Amino acid sequence: QVQLVESGGGLVQAGGSLRLSCAASGTIYSIDDMGWYRQAPGKQRELVAAVKGRFTISRDNAKNTVYLQMDSLKPEDTAVYYCNADIRPYYYSARITYWGQGTQVTVSS
C-alpha cells in the first residue's frame, strides 16, 4: 500500500514564504511523476505550476519526496494543497495515481 504524506502548511502573511513537503512511502517500484494541486473554497482543483519568482517545485528521488517552495505569497494562494503521484507499486503494475490528504495554506492580507 502506498501513502503520500504532506507537511508544511499553515498561516502566513502576504509576502511570506512556505515550503510544503510530500513523502511517498509503502510498496513502491517506481514513481513516474510527482506534483502539486490546490483547491480554493468554491473552486475546482487545479494544477500548481512553477511560477518564476514565486513557486518552485523540486524533487528528491532518493527520498521519494517532492517539495513546493512558495515565496511572495498572496491571499489568492489560500487553498488546500494536495500532493499527487503516479506510482508503480510492483515492476509489473500499471501506473496508479495517488493523492495525499491535503494541507491547508492560508495567506492573510
C-alpha positions as CSV (number, residue, x, y, z in Angstrom):
1,Q,0.0,0.0,0.0
2,V,1.2,3.5,-0.9
3,Q,0.8,6.6,1.2
4,L,1.5,10.2,0.4
5,V,2.0,12.4,3.5
6,E,2.1,16.2,3.2
7,S,3.5,18.7,5.7
8,G,4.4,22.3,5.9
9,G,1.1,24.1,5.5
10,G,-0.1,26.9,7.8
11,L,-0.9,30.5,8.2
12,V,1.4,33.2,6.7
13,Q,1.1,36.8,6.0
14,A,1.1,38.1,2.4
15,G,4.6,38.3,1.0
16,G,5.7,35.5,3.2
17,S,7.0,32.0,2.3
18,L,6.1,28.4,3.0
19,R,7.7,25.1,2.0
20,L,5.5,22.1,1.5
21,S,6.8,18.6,1.5
22,C,5.2,15.3,0.3
23,A,6.8,12.0,1.0
24,A,5.7,8.8,-0.6
25,S,6.0,5.5,1.3
26,G,4.9,1.9,1.2
27,T,5.3,-0.6,-1.7
28,I,6.9,1.4,-4.5
29,Y,8.7,0.0,-7.5
30,S,8.9,3.4,-9.3
31,I,7.5,6.9,-9.3
32,D,6.8,8.2,-12.7
33,D,5.8,11.7,-11.6
34,M,5.0,13.8,-8.5
35,G,3.4,17.2,-8.4
36,W,1.1,19.5,-6.6
37,Y,-2.5,20.6,-7.0
38,R,-4.6,23.1,-5.0
39,Q,-8.2,23.7,-4.3
40,A,-9.6,27.0,-3.1
41,P,-13.0,27.3,-1.5
42,G,-15.7,27.1,-4.1
43,K,-13.3,26.3,-6.9
44,Q,-12.1,23.3,-8.8
45,R,-8.8,21.6,-8.0
46,E,-6.1,23.0,-10.2
47,L,-2.5,22.1,-11.1
48,V,0.2,24.1,-9.3
49,A,2.8,25.0,-11.8
50,A,6.2,26.6,-11.2
51,V,5.9,30.3,-11.3
52,K,9.2,32.3,-11.7
53,G,9.9,34.2,-8.5
54,R,7.0,32.6,-6.6
55,F,6.6,28.8,-6.8
56,T,9.4,26.3,-7.2
57,I,8.8,22.6,-7.4
58,S,11.7,20.2,-6.7
59,R,12.1,16.5,-6.1
60,D,14.4,14.3,-4.1
61,N,14.2,10.9,-5.8
62,A,16.3,9.2,-3.1
63,K,13.7,10.2,-0.5
64,N,10.6,9.8,-2.7
65,T,9.8,13.3,-1.8
66,V,8.5,16.4,-3.7
67,Y,8.7,19.9,-2.4
68,L,6.8,23.1,-3.2
69,Q,8.6,26.3,-2.2
70,M,6.2,29.2,-2.2
71,D,7.5,32.7,-2.0
72,S,5.8,36.1,-2.2
73,L,2.6,34.5,-1.2
74,K,-0.7,36.3,-1.9
75,P,-4.1,35.9,-0.3
76,E,-5.4,34.3,-3.5
77,D,-2.9,31.5,-2.9
78,T,-5.1,30.4,0.0
79,A,-6.2,26.8,-0.6
80,V,-5.8,23.2,0.4
81,Y,-2.7,21.9,-1.3
82,Y,-2.6,18.3,-2.4
83,C,0.3,16.1,-3.4
84,N,-0.2,13.8,-6.4
85,A,2.0,11.0,-7.6
86,D,1.9,8.4,-10.4
87,I,3.4,5.2,-8.9
88,R,4.0,1.6,-9.9
89,P,3.9,-0.5,-6.7
90,Y,5.5,-3.5,-8.5
91,Y,7.5,-3.9,-11.7
92,Y,4.5,-5.5,-13.4
93,S,2.0,-2.9,-12.1
94,A,0.2,-0.4,-14.2
95,R,0.7,3.2,-13.1
96,I,-1.6,4.2,-10.3
97,T,-2.4,7.8,-9.3
98,Y,-2.3,8.5,-5.6
99,W,-3.3,11.6,-3.6
100,G,-2.2,13.0,-0.3
101,Q,-4.7,14.1,2.4
102,G,-4.1,17.8,1.7
103,T,-2.6,20.6,3.7
104,Q,-4.2,24.0,4.3
105,V,-2.3,27.1,3.3
106,T,-3.8,30.4,4.4
107,V,-2.4,33.7,3.4
108,S,-3.6,36.7,5.3
109,S,-3.6,40.2,3.8
